[in-house]
Amino acid sequence: MHIRRSAEEIAANRQRYEEHQRKGLEFAPKALPAPSPIPAPLIDEAAVIHAETIPGGWYWSTALKRGESIRIDQGGAFSTVALVAWNAADTSERLNLVDTVKVQWTTALGKGRVIFSDMGRVMFSIVEDSSGAHDCLMGGSTPASNAAKYPNVKTRNTRDNLVLVAGKLGLDRRDIPAVLNLFAPVRIDDAGEFRWRGKLSNSGDYAELRAEMDMMVGFSNCPHPLDPDPVYAPRAVTVTRFQSASPTADDLSRTATAEAVRGFENNALMLA
């Protein structure tokens, strides 16, 4: 039931939120690293576990062990990749972008940030990222959004792709969390509207995510709903799974914020 609030109540709630935000930002990092350099450096062949090329419009899933990483690489062309993840030991625990944004006080996910589950644990650390232009608010494409954008063209979309991913993992569509759109330069303008800021992204961008728990991870390689290209022509991307170097005691993702520290403390309790 919707409860109407007076202008005074709304103003008081906003004031409480802004005060809470100010206190939270006292523990936020004053600066995060610059974007990772392009092109991506070569991965040591001895560390590579598997490399998969996902054709434009298609999907893929993989198991990922704690301490392993995945590199999602556009190669030489632009493409958006939607990502979802579940705890391999308990799939009721899954990627949670609302908490990821809320506890880190930012929608700008990039190198040094972490991605949380809905149990307050860290699923991924973002250890490399040449883009910093990712969308954790809008979600992926759907049959309806594609039909409106590409009339009379047969296309694939992220919603249907992830339903197939979930089914192959023994899950249902209700188990699919909100997606993280990698390489999707979406920002909110002064009017509160979502806008595509193409200049924030580069062809050939890549991101590396280190697994902080055992997971099942799904990907969909379809154009973002706001991608301004009127032609449906998603390019192939490469996902490489490899063994990471062990994080050091001063690892940025583990120490950048008080929230990240607490998240890793929760991870340690899970392993105890």
C-alpha atoms as one frame of an Amber mdcrd trajectory, in Angstrom:
protein
   0.000   0.000   0.000   1.357   3.430  -0.947   1.587   5.825   1.995   1.458
   9.483   1.062   3.942  11.681   2.897   3.826  15.398   3.386   6.446  17.721
   1.981   7.804  18.156   5.522   8.176  14.397   6.001   9.918  14.051   2.640
  12.311  16.886   3.515  13.066  15.325   6.912  13.738  11.928   5.324  16.060
  13.517   2.782  17.925  15.350   5.536  18.422  12.090   7.472  19.618  10.346
   4.303  22.099  13.110   3.460  23.490  13.073   6.996  23.893   9.294   6.813
  25.588   9.717   3.445  28.028  12.300   4.799  29.048   9.950   7.601  29.440
   7.071   5.160  31.577   9.112   2.798  34.011   9.897   5.620  35.286   6.345
   5.151  35.208   6.375   1.361  38.494   6.424  -0.558  39.573   9.918  -1.530
  40.750   8.618  -4.910  40.665   5.336  -6.802  43.184   4.261  -9.441  43.071
   5.498 -12.995  41.519   3.132 -15.560  43.628   0.139 -16.553  45.686   0.637
 -19.734  44.543  -0.487 -23.189  45.259  -2.928 -24.737  44.915  -5.544 -22.031
  48.193  -7.222 -21.077  48.626 -10.881 -21.919  47.601 -13.408 -19.290  50.231
 -15.993 -18.367  49.267 -19.093 -20.346  50.046 -21.306 -17.351  47.347 -19.490
 -15.342  44.591 -19.803 -17.965  41.887 -22.330 -17.101  39.536 -21.671 -20.005
  38.868 -19.031 -22.647  35.439 -18.684 -24.255  34.369 -16.510 -27.165  30.719
 -15.480 -26.779  29.253 -14.613 -30.184  27.188 -11.464 -30.489  23.664 -12.072
 -29.190  24.539 -15.252 -27.306  25.182 -16.349 -23.741  27.491 -18.509 -21.658
  27.943 -19.615 -18.065  30.820 -20.986 -16.048  31.769 -22.154 -12.590  34.270
 -19.893 -10.855  36.304 -20.839  -7.791  37.362 -18.477  -5.039  40.739 -17.047
  -5.985  40.139 -17.326  -9.710  39.457 -14.359 -11.972  37.613 -13.674 -15.178
  38.639 -11.179 -17.800  35.839  -9.909 -20.036  37.488  -8.422 -23.121  35.774
  -6.645 -26.003  38.771  -7.196 -28.243  38.793  -4.485 -30.875  35.090  -3.706
 -31.039  32.400  -2.359 -28.700  29.896  -4.641 -27.008  27.921  -4.653 -23.754
  28.029  -7.777 -21.587  25.387  -8.458 -18.929  26.617 -10.452 -15.919  24.814
 -12.311 -13.131  26.175 -14.602 -10.415  25.101 -17.043  -7.708  26.875 -18.592
  -4.731  27.689 -22.121  -5.942  27.012 -23.620  -2.498  23.674 -21.855  -2.012
  22.069 -20.295  -5.068  19.623 -18.317  -2.928  22.611 -16.022  -2.374  23.159
 -13.987  -5.504  24.491 -10.780  -6.984  22.896  -7.733  -5.372  23.511  -4.429
  -7.115  21.253  -2.445  -4.792  23.495  -3.241  -1.822  26.609  -2.857  -3.968
  25.630   0.721  -4.777  24.139   1.563  -1.392  26.984   0.542   0.882  29.702
   2.033  -1.338  27.751   5.277  -1.917  28.279   5.189  -5.658  26.981   3.731
  -8.897  30.434   4.217 -10.439  31.857   0.721 -10.281  35.460   0.422 -11.352
  38.904  -0.712 -10.312  39.141  -0.990  -6.529  35.408  -1.475  -5.950  33.677
  -4.688  -4.893  30.385  -6.335  -5.850  28.220  -7.638  -3.021  25.763 -10.483
  -2.639  22.379 -10.121  -0.953  23.929 -11.636   2.196  26.411  -8.811   2.678
  29.352 -10.823   1.393  31.755  -9.880  -1.372  31.294 -11.849  -4.576  33.787
 -10.033  -6.815  36.641  -7.596  -6.499  37.187  -5.406  -9.552  40.949  -5.689
  -9.934  41.352  -4.257 -13.443  39.043  -2.069 -15.494  39.873   0.084 -18.492
  36.364   1.500 -18.751  34.708   2.549 -15.507  31.549   2.948 -17.597  29.268
   0.186 -16.357  25.528   0.224 -15.711  24.135  -1.255 -12.506  20.716   0.417
 -12.664  18.839  -0.196 -15.915  18.932  -3.924 -16.539  19.298  -5.733 -19.821
  17.374  -5.912 -23.068  14.024  -7.707 -23.318  11.857  -8.975 -26.185   9.786
  -5.792 -25.918  12.737  -3.397 -25.887  14.289  -5.137 -28.890  11.013  -5.183
 -30.810  10.643  -1.428 -30.316  14.251  -0.709 -31.207  14.783  -3.150 -34.087
  11.355  -3.584 -35.761  11.013  -6.499 -38.187  14.468  -7.830 -37.258  15.035
 -11.180 -35.559  17.143 -10.576 -32.458  18.238 -12.159 -29.209  17.938 -10.376
 -25.877  19.413 -10.527 -22.411  16.248 -11.510 -20.540  15.681 -14.610 -22.666
  19.389 -15.460 -22.662  19.548 -15.408 -18.873  16.410 -17.518 -18.571  18.292
 -20.116 -20.641  21.376 -19.726 -18.465  19.317 -20.220 -15.316  17.560 -23.278
 -16.737  20.843 -24.958 -17.627  22.046 -24.374 -14.068  18.919 -25.925 -12.566
  17.455 -22.545 -11.642  14.278 -20.675 -12.540  13.638 -17.212 -13.971  12.742
 -15.990 -10.472  16.307 -16.826  -9.438  17.799 -14.298 -11.873  19.092 -11.187
 -10.085  19.404  -7.712 -11.528  22.189  -7.661 -14.100  25.439  -5.740 -14.140
  25.938  -4.325 -17.636  29.647  -4.131 -18.331  30.781  -1.563 -20.888  27.520
   0.389 -20.811  28.213   4.124 -20.384  24.878   5.058 -18.806  24.594   8.149
 -16.633  21.705  10.089 -15.089  21.197  13.639 -16.315  19.997  16.648 -14.332
  16.392  15.754 -15.099  16.824  12.282 -13.604  16.747  10.517 -16.988  19.061
   7.703 -18.037  21.384   8.805 -20.844  23.959   6.998 -22.970  27.369   8.712
 -22.773  29.300   7.004 -25.525  32.446   9.074 -24.989  32.960   7.334 -21.629
  33.661   3.987 -23.281  36.276   2.703 -25.711  36.353  -0.124 -28.203  38.696
  -2.700 -26.744  37.773  -2.110 -23.097  38.175  -4.952 -20.616  37.469  -5.723
 -16.971  38.910  -8.307 -14.594  36.846  -9.577 -11.674  38.378 -11.737  -8.935
  36.063 -14.293  -7.340  35.812 -13.996  -3.565  33.613 -17.097  -3.204  32.789
 -20.148  -5.319  30.189 -19.076  -7.863  28.209 -19.831 -10.960  28.396 -16.899
 -13.355  26.219 -16.155 -16.386  26.828 -13.778 -19.281  24.677 -12.340 -22.068
  26.273 -10.532 -25.004  23.443  -8.334 -26.299  23.157  -4.588 -26.966  22.115
  -2.420 -24.045  18.577  -0.961 -24.299  20.039   2.550 -24.568  22.755   1.718
 -27.087  22.085   4.296 -29.821  23.219   2.069 -32.704  20.015   1.446 -34.742
  21.504  -1.733 -36.238  21.412  -4.969 -34.257  24.984  -6.154 -34.681  26.547
  -7.191 -31.350  30.206  -8.175 -31.581  31.863 -11.216 -30.054  33.595 -10.891
 -26.675  36.122 -13.153 -24.972  35.835 -14.320 -21.375  39.001 -15.818 -19.915
  38.959 -17.715 -16.633  42.351 -17.850 -14.946  44.064 -18.381 -11.614  44.686
 -15.086  -9.826  47.688 -14.100  -7.810  46.899 -14.193  -4.081  45.758 -10.768
  -2.825  48.178  -8.918  -0.567  47.343  -7.561   2.872  46.954  -4.060   1.432
  44.882  -5.186  -1.556  42.909  -2.132  -2.668  39.533  -3.850  -3.018  39.847
  -5.292   0.493  40.855  -2.049   2.177  39.402   0.861   0.172  36.224   1.243
   2.240  34.911   0.260   5.653  32.038  -1.482   3.882  34.421  -3.661   1.884
  36.294  -4.590   5.059  33.022  -5.701   6.683  32.047  -7.625   3.551  35.293
  -9.590   3.633  34.787 -10.223   7.352  31.446 -11.783   6.432  33.206 -13.904
   3.783  35.648 -15.136   6.438  32.762 -16.201   8.668  31.337 -18.220   5.768
  34.639 -20.078   5.452  35.101 -20.688   9.185
